[in-house]
Amino acid sequence: MYANDGFRELDRQECLALLVTVPVGRIVYTRQALPAVLPVTFRLDRDGAVVVRTSASSELAIAIDGAVVAFEADEVDAVAHSGWSVVAMGLATVVTDAVEHARLLRTGPRSWAPAPQEVFVRIAQELVTGRELVGGRTLYGVHPPS
C-alpha cells in the first residue's frame, strides 16, 4: 500500500467478517481464453470457503469446476465516498459428496434464480486480500457534494 493513499489493507479475519455482511459477489473465471465476470449469490461455509449455488447445467458450473478463480465482493457508499473490497482466490470444485450436498441444501446459499437441478460450487480461499477506503474525499479536506 502506498502511504497516504486513503486505503487500509485488511487482514484475513477482517475480510471474512466483511464477506458475511453482503449476499452478492462476483466470480472471475476464464471463458474462451478471456476473462469473464458473473455476479452470484454466495455464503461463507464453516471452513471459510465461498459457496455458490447454481444450475448443474450452467456455463458457470462447467467452466469453473477444477479451475482457479477469483471471487470478489464489496460494499460502496457513493455519498460518503467510502467502502471496502475483498478478493478471494482459489480452486473451485463442484460438491459431489451426497452428505455434503444435503448439508448445503439446508445451510448454503439460496439461489435467486432456482433451477431444476442445482449444484454447489466451493471456492477454497487460498489467498484473501482486501482493502477499505478510509476517509474518502474528506481525507484531504475535500468534502463530497451535499
Contact map, one row per residue, 1 for C-alpha under 8 A:
11101011100000000000000000000000000000000000000000000000000000000000000000000000000000000000000000000000000000000000000000000000000000000000000000
11111000000000000000000000000000000000000000000000000000000000000000000000000000000000000000000000000000000000000000000000000000000000000000000000
11111000000000000000000000000000000000000000000000000000000000000000000000000000000000000000000000000000000000000000000000000000000000000000000000
01111110000000000000000000000000000000000000000000000000000000000000000000000000000000000000000000000000000000000000000000000000000000000000000000
11111110000000000000000000000000000000000000000000000000000000000000000000000000000000000000000000000000000000000000000000000000000000000000000000
00011111000000000000000000000000000000000000000000000000000000000000000000000000000000000000000000000000000000000000000000000000000011110010000000
10011111100000000000000000000000000000000000000000000000000000000000000000000000000000000000000000000000000000000000000000000000001111000000000000
10000111110000000000000000000000000000000000000000000000000000000000000000000000000000000000000000000000000000000000000000000000001111000000000000
10000011111000000000000000000000000000000000000000000000000000000000000000000000000000000000000000000000000000000000000000000000111100000000000000
00000001111101100000000000000000000000000000000000000000000000000000000000000000000000000000000000000000000000000000000000000000111100000000000000
00000000111111100000000000000000000000000000000000000000000000000000000000000000000000000000000000000000000000000000000000000000110000000000000000
00000000011111110000000000000000000000000000000000000000000000000000000000000000000000000000000000000000000000000000000000000001110000000000000000
00000000001111111000000000000000000000000000000000000000000000000000000000000000000000000000000000000000000000000000000000000000000000000000000000
00000000011111111100000000000000000000000000000000000000000000000000000000000000000000000000000000000000000000000000000000000000000000000000000000
00000000011111111110000000000000000000000000000000000000000000000000000000000000000001000000000000000000000000000000000000000001110000000000000000
00000000000111111111000000000000000000000000000100000000000000000000000000000000000000000000000000000000000000000000000000000000000000000000000000
00000000000011111111100000000000000000000000000000000000000000000000000000000000000000000000000000000000000000000000000000000000000000000000000000
00000000000001111111110000000000000000000000000000000000000000000000000000000000000001000000000000000000000000000000000000000000000000000000000000
00000000000000111111110000000000000000000001000000000000000000000000000011000000000001000000000000000000000000000000000000000000000000000000000000
00000000000000011111111000000000000000000011000000000000000000000000000000000000000000000000000000000000000000000000000000000000000000000000000000
00000000000000001111111000000000000000000000000000000000000000000000000000000000000000000000000000000000000000000000000000000000000000000000000000
00000000000000000111111110000000000000000000000000000000000000000000000011100000000000000000000000000000000000000000000000000000000000000000000000
00000000000000000001111110000000000000001110000000000000000000000000000000000000000000000000000000000000000000000000000000000000000000000000000000
00000000000000000000011111000000000000111100000000000000000000000000000010000000000000000000000000000000000000000000000000000000000000000000000000
00000000000000000000011111100000000000111100000000000000000000000000001111000000000000000000000000000000000000000000000000000000000000000000000000
00000000000000000000000111110000000011110000000000000000000000000000001110000000000000000000000000000000000000000000000000000000000000000000000000
00000000000000000000000011111000000011110000000000000000000000000000111100000000000000000000000000000000000000000000000000000000000000000000000000
00000000000000000000000001111100001111000000000000000000000000000000111100000000000000000000000000000000000000000000000000000000000000000000000000
00000000000000000000000000111110001110000000000000000000000000110001110000000000000000000000000000000000000000000000000000000000000000000000000000
00000000000000000000000000011111111100000000000000000000000000110000000000000000000000000000000000000000000000000000000000000000000000000000000000
00000000000000000000000000001111111100000000000000000000000000100000000000000000000000000000000000000000000000000000000000000000000000000000000000
00000000000000000000000000000111110000000000000000000000000000000000000000000000000000000000000000000000000000000000000000000000000000000000000000
00000000000000000000000000000111111000000000000000000000000000000000000000000000000000000000000000000000000000000000000000000000000000000000000000
00000000000000000000000000000111111100000000000000000000000000000000000000000000000000000000000000000000000000000000000000000000000000000000000000
00000000000000000000000000011110111110000000000000000000000000000000000000000000000000000000000000000000000000000000000000000000000000000000000000
00000000000000000000000000011110011111000000000000000000000000000000000000000000000000000000000000000000000000000000000000000000000000000000000000
00000000000000000000000001111000001111100000000000000000000000000000000000000000000000000000000000000000000000000000000000000000000000000000000000
00000000000000000000000001110000000111110000000000000000000000000000000000000000000000000000000000000000000000000000000000000000000000000000000000
00000000000000000000000111100000000011111000000000000000000000000000000000000000000000000000000000000000000000000000000000000000000000000000000000
00000000000000000000000111100000000001111100000000010000000000000000000000000000000000000000000000000000000000000000000000000000000000000000000000
00000000000000000000001110000000000000111110000000011000000000000000000000000000000000000000000000000000000011110000000000000000000000000000000000
00000000000000000000001110000000000000011111000001111000000000000000000000000000000000000000000000000000000111000000000000000000000000000000000000
00000000000000000001001000000000000000001111100001110000000000000000000000000000000000000000000000000000000110000000000000000000000000000000000000
00000000000000000011000000000000000000000111111111100000000000000000000000000000000000000000000000000000000000000000000000000000000000000000000000
00000000000000000000000000000000000000000011111111100000000000000000000000000000000000000000000000000000000100000000000000000000000000000000000000
00000000000000000000000000000000000000000001111110000000000000000000000000000000000000000000000000000000000000000000000000000000000000000000000000
00000000000000000000000000000000000000000001111110000000000000000000000000000000000000000000000000000000000000000000000000000000000000000000000000
00000000000000010000000000000000000000000001111111000000000000000000000000000000000000000000000000000000000000000000000000011000000000000000000000
00000000000000000000000000000000000000000001111111100000000000000000000000000000000000000000000000000000000000000000000001111000000000000000000000
00000000000000000000000000000000000000000111100111110000000000000000000000000000000000000000000000000000000000000000000001111000000000000000000000
00000000000000000000000000000000000000000111100011111000000000000000000000000000000000000000000000000000000110000000000111100000000000000000000000
00000000000000000000000000000000000000011110000001111100000000000000000000000000000000000000000000000000000110000000000111000000000000000000000000
00000000000000000000000000000000000000001100000000111110000000000000000000000000000000000000000000000000000111100000011110000000000000000000000000
00000000000000000000000000000000000000000000000000011111010110000000000000000000000000000000000000000000000000100110011110000000000000000000000000
00000000000000000000000000000000000000000000000000001111110010000000000000000000000000000000000000000000000000000111111000000000000000000000000000
00000000000000000000000000000000000000000000000000000111110011000000000000000000000000000000000000000000000000000000111000000000000000000000000000
00000000000000000000000000000000000000000000000000000011111011000000000000000000000000000000000000000000000000000000100000000000000000000000000000
00000000000000000000000000000000000000000000000000000111111111000000000000000000000000000000000000000000000000000000000000000000000000000000000000
00000000000000000000000000000000000000000000000000000000111111100000000000000000000000000000000000000000000000000000000000000000000000000000000000
00000000000000000000000000000000000000000000000000000100011111110000000000000000000000000000000000000000000000000000000000000000000000000000000000
00000000000000000000000000000000000000000000000000000111111111111000000000000000000000000000010000000000000000000000001010000000000000000000000000
00000000000000000000000000000000000000000000000000000001111111111000000000000000000000000000000000000000000000000000000000000000000000000000000000
00000000000000000000000000001110000000000000000000000000001111111010000000000000000000000000000000000000000000000000000000000000000000000000000000
00000000000000000000000000001100000000000000000000000000000111111111100000000000000000000001100000000000000000000000000000000000000000000000000000
00000000000000000000000000000000000000000000000000000000000011111110000000000000000000000001110000000000000000000000000010000000000000000000000000
00000000000000000000000000000000000000000000000000000000000000011111000000000000000000000011110000000000000000000000000000000000000000000000000000
00000000000000000000000000000000000000000000000000000000000000111111100000000000000000000011100000000000000000000000000000000000000000000000000000
00000000000000000000000000001000000000000000000000000000000000010111110000000000000000001111000000000000000000000000000000000000000000000000000000
00000000000000000000000000111000000000000000000000000000000000010011111000000000000000001111000000000000000000000000000000100000000000000000000000
00000000000000000000000000111000000000000000000000000000000000000001111100000000000000111100000000000000000000000000000000000000000000000000000000
00000000000000000000000011110000000000000000000000000000000000000000111110000000000000111000000000000000000000000000000000000000000000000000000000
00000000000000000000000011110000000000000000000000000000000000000000011111000000000011110000000000000000000000000000000000000000000000000000000000
00000000000000000010010111000000000000000000000000000000000000000000001111100000000011100000000000000000000000000000000000000000000000000000000000
00000000000000000010010010000000000000000000000000000000000000000000000111110000001111000000000000000000000000000000000000000000000000000000000000
00000000000000000000010000000000000000000000000000000000000000000000000011111000001110000000000000000000000000000000000000000000000000000000000000
00000000000000000000000000000000000000000000000000000000000000000000000001111100111100000000000000000000000000000000000000000000000000000000000000
00000000000000000000000000000000000000000000000000000000000000000000000000111111111000000000000000000000000000000000000000000000000000000000000000
00000000000000000000000000000000000000000000000000000000000000000000000000011111110000000000000000000000000000000000000000000000000000000000000000
00000000000000000000000000000000000000000000000000000000000000000000000000001111110000000000000000000000000000000000000000000000000000000000000100
00000000000000000000000000000000000000000000000000000000000000000000000000001111110000000000000000000000000000000000000000000000000000011000000100
00000000000000000000000000000000000000000000000000000000000000000000000000011111111000000000000000000000000000000000000000000000000010111000000100
00000000000000000000000000000000000000000000000000000000000000000000000000011111111100000000000000000000000000000000000000000000000111110000000000
00000000000000000000000000000000000000000000000000000000000000000000000001111000111110000000000000000000000000000000000000000000000111000000000000
00000000000000000000000000000000000000000000000000000000000000000000000001110000011111000000000000000000000000000000000000000000011110000000000000
00000000000000000000000000000000000000000000000000000000000000000000000111100000001111100000000000000000000000000000000000000000011100000000000000
00000000000000100110000000000000000000000000000000000000000000000000000111000000000111110000000000000000000000000000000000000001111000000000000000
00000000000000000000000000000000000000000000000000000000000000000000011110000000000011111000000000000000000000000000000000000001110000000000000000
00000000000000000000000000000000000000000000000000000000000000000000011100000000000001111100000000000000000000000000000000001111100000000000000000
00000000000000000000000000000000000000000000000000000000000000000001111000000000000000111110000000000000000000000000000000111111000000000000000000
00000000000000000000000000000000000000000000000000000000000000000001110000000000000000011111000000000000000000000000000000111110000000000000000000
00000000000000000000000000000000000000000000000000000000000000000111100000000000000000001111100000000000000000000000000000111100000000000000000000
00000000000000000000000000000000000000000000000000000000000000011111100000000000000000000111110000000000000000000000000011110000000000000000000000
00000000000000000000000000000000000000000000000000000000000000011110000000000000000000000011111000000000000000000000000011100000000000000000000000
00000000000000000000000000000000000000000000000000000000000010001100000000000000000000000001111100000000000000000000001111000000000000000000000000
00000000000000000000000000000000000000000000000000000000000000000000000000000000000000000000111110011000000000000000001111000000000000000000000000
00000000000000000000000000000000000000000000000000000000000000000000000000000000000000000000011111011000000000000000000000000000000000000000000000
00000000000000000000000000000000000000000000000000000000000000000000000000000000000000000000001111111000000000000000000000000000000000000000000000
00000000000000000000000000000000000000000000000000000000000000000000000000000000000000000000000111111100000000000000000000000000000000000000000000
00000000000000000000000000000000000000000000000000000000000000000000000000000000000000000000000011111110000000000000000000000000000000000000000000
00000000000000000000000000000000000000000000000000000000000000000000000000000000000000000000001111111111000000000000000000000000000000000000000000
00000000000000000000000000000000000000000000000000000000000000000000000000000000000000000000001111111111100000000000001100000000000000000000000000
00000000000000000000000000000000000000000000000000000000000000000000000000000000000000000000000001111111110000000000000000000000000000000000000000
00000000000000000000000000000000000000000000000000000000000000000000000000000000000000000000000000111111111100000000000000000000000000000000000000
00000000000000000000000000000000000000000000000000000000000000000000000000000000000000000000000000011111111110000000000100000000000000000000000000
00000000000000000000000000000000000000000000000000000000000000000000000000000000000000000000000000001111111100000000000000000000000000000000000000
00000000000000000000000000000000000000000000000000000000000000000000000000000000000000000000000000000111111100000000000000000000000000000000000000
00000000000000000000000000000000000000000000000000000000000000000000000000000000000000000000000000000011111110000000000000000000000000000000000000
00000000000000000000000000000000000000000110100000111000000000000000000000000000000000000000000000000011111111000000000000000000000000000000000000
00000000000000000000000000000000000000001110000000111000000000000000000000000000000000000000000000000001001111100000000000000000000000000000000000
00000000000000000000000000000000000000001100000000001000000000000000000000000000000000000000000000000000000111110000000000000000000000000000000000
00000000000000000000000000000000000000001000000000001100000000000000000000000000000000000000000000000000000011111100000000000000000000000000000000
00000000000000000000000000000000000000001000000000000000000000000000000000000000000000000000000000000000000001111100000000000000000000000000000000
00000000000000000000000000000000000000000000000000000000000000000000000000000000000000000000000000000000000000111110000000000000000000000000000000
00000000000000000000000000000000000000000000000000000110000000000000000000000000000000000000000000000000000000111111010000000000000000000000000000
00000000000000000000000000000000000000000000000000000110000000000000000000000000000000000000000000000000000000001111110000000000000000000000000000
00000000000000000000000000000000000000000000000000000010000000000000000000000000000000000000000000000000000000000111110000000000000000000000000000
00000000000000000000000000000000000000000000000000000011100000000000000000000000000000000000000000000000000000000011111000000000000000000000000000
00000000000000000000000000000000000000000000000000001111000000000000000000000000000000000000000000000000000000000111111100000000000000000000000000
00000000000000000000000000000000000000000000000000001111000010000000000000000000000000000000011000001000000000000000111110000000000000000000000000
00000000000000000000000000000000000000000000000000111100000000000000000000000000000000000000011000001001000000000000011111000000000000000000000000
00000000000000000000000000000000000000000000000000111100000010001000000000000000000000000001111000000000000000000000001111100000000000000000000000
00000000000000000000000000000000000000000000000011110000000000000000000000000000000000000001111000000000000000000000000111110000000000000000000000
00000000000000000000000000000000000000000000000011100000000000000000100000000000000000001111100000000000000000000000000011111000000000000000000000
00000000000000000000000000000000000000000000000111000000000000000000000000000000000000001111000000000000000000000000000001111100000000000000000000
00000000000000000000000000000000000000000000000111000000000000000000000000000000000000011110000000000000000000000000000000111111000000000000000000
00000000000000000000000000000000000000000000000000000000000000000000000000000000000000011110000000000000000000000000000000011111000000000000000000
00000000000000000000000000000000000000000000000000000000000000000000000000000000000000011100000000000000000000000000000000001111100000000000000000
00000000000100100000000000000000000000000000000000000000000000000000000000000000000001111000000000000000000000000000000000001111110000000000000000
00000000111100100000000000000000000000000000000000000000000000000000000000000000000001110000000000000000000000000000000000000011111000000000000000
00000000111100100000000000000000000000000000000000000000000000000000000000000000000111100000000000000000000000000000000000000001111100000000000000
00000011110000000000000000000000000000000000000000000000000000000000000000000000000111000000000000000000000000000000000000000000111110000000000000
00000011110000000000000000000000000000000000000000000000000000000000000000000000011110000000000000000000000000000000000000000000011111000000000000
00000111000000000000000000000000000000000000000000000000000000000000000000000000111100000000000000000000000000000000000000000000001111110000000000
00000111000000000000000000000000000000000000000000000000000000000000000000000000011000000000000000000000000000000000000000000000000111110010000000
00000100000000000000000000000000000000000000000000000000000000000000000000000000110000000000000000000000000000000000000000000000000011111110000000
00000100000000000000000000000000000000000000000000000000000000000000000000000001110000000000000000000000000000000000000000000000000011111110000000
00000000000000000000000000000000000000000000000000000000000000000000000000000001100000000000000000000000000000000000000000000000000000111111111100
00000000000000000000000000000000000000000000000000000000000000000000000000000000000000000000000000000000000000000000000000000000000000111111111100
00000100000000000000000000000000000000000000000000000000000000000000000000000000000000000000000000000000000000000000000000000000000001111111110000
00000000000000000000000000000000000000000000000000000000000000000000000000000000000000000000000000000000000000000000000000000000000000001111110000
00000000000000000000000000000000000000000000000000000000000000000000000000000000000000000000000000000000000000000000000000000000000000001111111000
00000000000000000000000000000000000000000000000000000000000000000000000000000000000000000000000000000000000000000000000000000000000000001111111100
00000000000000000000000000000000000000000000000000000000000000000000000000000000000000000000000000000000000000000000000000000000000000001100111110
00000000000000000000000000000000000000000000000000000000000000000000000000000011100000000000000000000000000000000000000000000000000000001100011111
00000000000000000000000000000000000000000000000000000000000000000000000000000000000000000000000000000000000000000000000000000000000000000000001111
00000000000000000000000000000000000000000000000000000000000000000000000000000000000000000000000000000000000000000000000000000000000000000000000111
